[in-house]
Amino acid sequence: MDTVAERRRELGGFLRARRTRLDPTAVGLPPAGPRRRGGLRREEVATLSGVSATWYTWLEQGRDIQPSRQVLDALARTLLLTPTEHTYVLSLAGYTTLPAVVEEAGQVAPGHVQRLLDALTGFPAYAIAPDWTITGWNAAYADLYPNVATVDAGERNLLWLVFTDPYVRDLLPDWEVTSRRFLAEFRAEAGPRLGDLARSHAIQRLLETSEPFRAAWQDHRIEGFTSRLRVFHHPAHGAVRYEHHRLAPADHPDLHVVIYTPAPKDDTAAGPPSRLR
């Protein structure tokens, strides 16, 4: 089970990572000089947010303190958090409704979800559980990514495959960006359940074996999902362009159905390719 202590540690780690990436000039402070590292100092964040430096330090250290909603709102303004990041911080501190406890993810999508996937003829589509286990897919997705049908069921996790399968690296011309974007979305969705999901087999193996994953995990980046343009370099079909969508069945809200539809000729209608700050 996830614990309050784990959420405090995640909150502290996220605030520290965000603080150290923020340009001082973005909040009205002088540029960093030659003897100063990038980012803001704890004292600066505390002053701008109206709290003591000691108290803010304790917050980053994950100590047993309970910040008020008003203080977290002030920190969000100081650190220029996006709405998704702000919501994530509030969820870690207990100011949003906690999701239901997630049981161990099943390896097979419910029958009606699989039938929905199969009905999307010609549109690559798959379903993922809360820990991002791929639980179902259709023929068009298997054509785009053939290994999904042959990989061991215990390794059929989207994050594991993105970070470890050489085929995926070749398939994604923007692998460095997309892989980190996926992880940022995973963290945003996990919220206060991150401690539970981080103990999954796939995440633990990635932390042990993948240096790019470890580095991205330590960045504590948060990014909400948006429908967007995706480009793939398929070995047989060449460059293929899709619009990336995601839906949740009403009777299985924790299960996400991901669908790729042909990108419109006017790519601006599909939105820009994914990017992280």
N, C-alpha and C positions, 0 to 999 in steps of 0.2 A: 504494500500500500504506500501511496505517496504520503509524506509527512510534512508538517508545518516547517520543520527544520530544513528539509530539502527545498521547499519553496523559498524560504528566506535566503538560502545560499544561492539559488538561481536568481533571485531578485538582486542580490548584491553583485553577483557576477555580471548581470546584464547592465546595471547602472555603471559599474566600473568600465566595462567595454565601451559603452556609449560615451561616457565622459572622456575617455582617452582618445576617441576618434573625432571629437568635436573641435572645430577650428575656433580659437578664442575670438577672432574678429566677428564670427557669426552671432555672438552674443554681446557685442559692443566692447570687448576687451582688446587691449593692444596685441599686435601680432606676437607670436612666440619668438623670443630672442635666441641667440646662439647657445645659451646655457640652459635652455628650457626644452624639455621634451614636448612632443605634440600633445594636443588635448588640453582640457581644463584641469586645474588643481582641485582637490577636494574642497579646499577652503573657498575657492571661487564659486563652486557649485552651491556650497552651503550659504554663502552670503547672498547670492542671487536668488536663492529659494527661501530665504528667511528662516534658516535653521542654524543650529550651532555646528561648527566643524567637527566636534567630537561626536555628536549624534549622527551626522551624516557618515562619518567614518565607520561607526558601528553598523550602520545600515548596509554599507558596502561589504562589511566583514560578515554579514549574515547573523549578527547577534540577535538575542531574544528581545526585540523591541517591536512595537506595533505602530507603524506610521499611520497618521490620519489620512483620510481621503483628500483633504485640503493640501496636506504636505506633498502627497504623491502628484496631485495636479500641478503644484508649483514646480516640482522636479521635472515633470513632463514639459512644462513651458521652458524651463531653463535649458534642458537638454535637447530641445527642439524635436521631441518625439513625434512620430507620425501617429495618427489615430489608432492604427493597429498596435504599435508599440505601447501607446498609452493604455489601451485595453489590456494588453499582456501584463503590464506592471500592476494594474488594478487587480487582475485575476490572481496573480501570485500573492498579493497582500490580502486576498479574501474579500474584495469589494465587488466581485461579480459572482453569479451563481456557479457553483462548481459543477462540472459535467458529471454525469453518472459514472460510477466505477466501471472501468473497461475490463471485461474478462479477456482471457487469452484469445487472440484473434483466431477465427477459424480459417481453414485453408481453401474453402470452397464457398463461392458466393451463393446466396439463396437462389432457388430455381427460377423465380420470376425475374430476378436481376440478370441472371445469365441469359434468359430468353430475351430480355430487353437488349442486351449487348449483341446477341446474335441477329436481332431484327435490324440493327444499324448496319446494314449491308454496305460495304464500301467505305465506311467511316471507322478508322481505328478507334477502339474503345476498350477500356478495362475498368475494373473495380478494385478499390484498395480499402483495407481495414484501417482502424485508427493507428496501428503501428506501421502502416504502409505496406503490409503484406498484400501482394496482388492475388486477389481471390477469384477473379474471373476475367476473361478477355474474349474477343471475337476473332474471326479469321483475318480481318483487315489489320488488326493489331499484330497478329502473329506474322503477317507478311512484312509489316514494318520492323518488328523485332522478333525474329524467329526463335531466339533463345528462351523466350518466355515459356514455350511449350516443352522445352527439354531440360531446363535447369531443375535441380533438386528442389522439391517443394519447400524444404526448410530454408532455402536461399532465395525464394521467390519474393523478395522484399525490394520495393522500388529503390530505396536509398542504397541498399547493398549492391544492387545491380548497377546503378548509376555510378557508384564510386569504385567498383571492382571489375566490371565486365569491359574488356577492350572493345568489344563490338559497339557498346554504347558510346564510348569515347569517339569512335570513328563516325558514329551516326549523328553525333551532336557537334556541329562546327563551333558552337559556343560553349563547349563542355565546362570550362572553368567558371563561366557565369551561371549556367543553368544548374550545375551541381550544387553550387552554393545557394542559389535561389530556392531549389527544392528543400534544402535543409532549413533555410530560414522560414519557409512555409510550414514545414513540419513542426518547428518549435512554436510558431504562432498558434497552430491548431492545438498543440498539446497543452499549452498554458500550464495550469496548476497540476495537470496529469503528467508533466514531463518526467518527473522522477520515476513513475511507473513505466512509461514507454521507453525511457532511456535504459531500463534494465532488460529490454528485449534482447533476444539472441543476436539479431542483426546489428543493433546499435553497439552492443558490447564487442562484437567481433570487429566492427568497423573501427572502434576506438583503439583496438589492439593492433590492427593490421594496416590501416590506411592513414598515411600521414596527411594527405589533403583533407580527409574527413576530420581528423583530430584538429587541424588548424581551423577549419570552418566551424567546428563545434565550439572551440574556445572563443570565437568571435562574438558569440551570442547574438547573431543578427536575427531580426524578426521581419517578416514580410508577409502581408496578406495576399491571398490568391487573387489574381485578376485574369480574366480572359485575355489572351494575347497571341501575337504571331509567333509561330514556331517553325523553324527550318530544320530539315533533316537531310543528311547526305546518305541516301539509300544506295547500297552497292549495285542494285539492279536497275533502279528507277532514276538514279541521279538525285538532284536537289528537288525535294518536295516541300511544299509550304502548306501549313495548316493553321487554323485558328483553334486555340486550346480552350476548352470549356470544362466545367466541372459541376455536377449536380449531386444532390443527396436525396435518396428515396425517402418519402415521408415515414414509412414504416421501419426504415433502418437509417436514422439520421447520422450515425457514426460511419456509415459506409458511403464512400464517395465514388461516383461514376465519372470517369474522365473520358471525354469525347474529343476527337480531332476532326474538324470539318474543313473542307477546302477553303483556303484563305481567299478572300475577295481579291479581285484584280487590283483594286485600290487598297494597298496594304495599310493605309492610314485608318481604314475602317476596322481593321483587326487590332489596332493598337500597336504600340512599339514593341520590339523584342524585349524580353525580360532583362532587367538590370538591377544590380544592387548598388547601394551607395558605396 
